């Protein structure tokens, strides 16, 4: 909504500032999520997979891979609207 208002007003500097703010905030949030998901991947995966060690290992690796990709997803999402 803010971006639409700035775009409608033709405020390019405001749009660039908004992009910087959203990128910083998104990066900080995604970094916190990365740390949480990487550290607690096994307990989180154990909530959904029990009794099958091979499946649990795959789930833990997948969760960690997803966690590491979060900052890149954030950048792509932020840039998609600009």
Beta strands, then each sheet from edge to edge (+ up, - down):
end
